[in-house]
Amino acid sequence: MENIFIIRNRDVKRVLMGVPKGHKHHRCVIELKDGKILIFHEATIANIVRAYITIETHPQKRAVELFCKELKDKKPGFATYQLLETEKSENEILEELEKILVN
């Protein structure tokens, strides 16, 4: 698959994270050694970290899928678009991961 990019520590030149002037939320900038720059908003990083922590700290959970959903009813301060857990089974998620990583 030509649209797959694997980013390892050795591919990263540097990471910048902070709240830029005029903003209220963190930004994460990842500068790759090949010159590409990835910019993540705080909500994206927070959702990825939440999924990671869920898998790392749960005694049985091995995989989770997050899917982008627009929320009409949300708590104040939360982004309208959220990456939320799906109902997909862990086995289905792990099978998809394997298919992507093998190609």
C-alpha positions as semicolon CSV with decimal commas, in nm:
position;residue;x (nm);y (nm);z (nm)
1;M;0,000;0,000;0,000
2;E;0,158;0,324;-0,110
3;N;-0,030;0,543;0,138
4;I;0,118;0,372;0,443
5;F;0,394;0,550;0,633
6;I;0,567;0,380;0,923
7;I;0,728;0,635;1,152
8;R;0,992;0,506;1,390
9;N;1,196;0,699;1,643
10;R;1,488;0,701;1,401
11;D;1,268;0,873;1,139
12;V;1,188;1,166;1,370
13;K;1,416;1,468;1,369
14;R;1,232;1,644;1,654
15;V;0,900;1,695;1,828
16;L;0,761;2,029;1,942
17;M;0,465;2,045;2,179
18;G;0,301;2,340;2,347
19;V;0,025;2,598;2,335
20;P;0,110;2,854;2,064
21;K;0,034;3,223;2,118
22;G;-0,328;3,300;2,038
23;H;-0,435;2,939;2,093
24;K;-0,598;2,766;2,389
25;H;-0,496;2,411;2,309
26;H;-0,172;2,219;2,262
27;R;-0,027;2,147;1,923
28;C;0,218;1,866;1,854
29;V;0,455;1,912;1,562
30;I;0,658;1,614;1,450
31;E;0,936;1,697;1,208
32;L;1,064;1,395;1,019
33;K;1,421;1,359;0,895
34;D;1,296;1,352;0,535
35;G;1,153;1,705;0,579
36;K;0,786;1,613;0,624
37;I;0,605;1,784;0,910
38;L;0,304;1,635;1,090
39;I;0,085;1,864;1,302
40;F;-0,160;1,720;1,554
41;H;-0,424;1,910;1,747
42;E;-0,458;1,846;2,120
43;A;-0,783;1,651;2,085
44;T;-0,622;1,408;1,840
45;I;-0,324;1,342;2,066
46;A;-0,552;1,312;2,371
47;N;-0,768;1,050;2,199
48;I;-0,468;0,847;2,081
49;V;-0,317;0,861;2,431
50;R;-0,650;0,755;2,583
51;A;-0,661;0,449;2,355
52;Y;-0,300;0,363;2,432
53;I;-0,350;0,392;2,808
54;T;-0,668;0,186;2,789
55;I;-0,483;-0,102;2,624
56;E;-0,175;-0,072;2,847
57;T;-0,364;-0,056;3,178
58;H;-0,657;-0,289;3,109
59;P;-0,599;-0,646;3,230
60;Q;-0,760;-0,802;2,921
61;K;-0,806;-0,545;2,644
62;R;-0,564;-0,599;2,353
63;A;-0,694;-0,361;2,088
64;V;-0,922;-0,066;2,033
65;E;-1,054;0,115;1,726
66;L;-1,129;0,487;1,734
67;F;-1,358;0,636;1,471
68;C;-1,422;1,004;1,404
69;K;-1,770;1,114;1,505
70;E;-1,931;1,457;1,512
71;L;-2,099;1,515;1,847
72;K;-2,407;1,736;1,867
73;D;-2,433;1,698;2,246
74;K;-2,101;1,722;2,429
75;K;-1,951;1,848;2,751
76;P;-1,825;2,210;2,746
77;G;-1,466;2,246;2,632
78;F;-1,467;1,926;2,425
79;A;-1,412;1,931;2,050
80;T;-1,713;1,873;1,826
81;Y;-1,528;1,601;1,637
82;Q;-1,411;1,318;1,859
83;L;-1,231;0,990;1,804
84;L;-1,452;0,745;1,990
85;E;-1,428;0,374;2,054
86;T;-1,625;0,153;1,817
87;E;-1,802;-0,173;1,894
88;K;-1,565;-0,369;1,667
89;S;-1,428;-0,680;1,834
90;E;-1,065;-0,695;1,941
91;N;-1,006;-0,988;1,706
92;E;-1,140;-0,791;1,408
93;I;-0,919;-0,494;1,498
94;L;-0,610;-0,714;1,537
95;E;-0,682;-0,884;1,202
96;E;-0,704;-0,542;1,032
97;L;-0,377;-0,435;1,196
98;E;-0,205;-0,749;1,069
99;K;-0,334;-0,699;0,712
100;I;-0,207;-0,340;0,705
101;L;0,129;-0,420;0,860
102;V;0,197;-0,718;0,630
103;N;0,145;-0,514;0,310
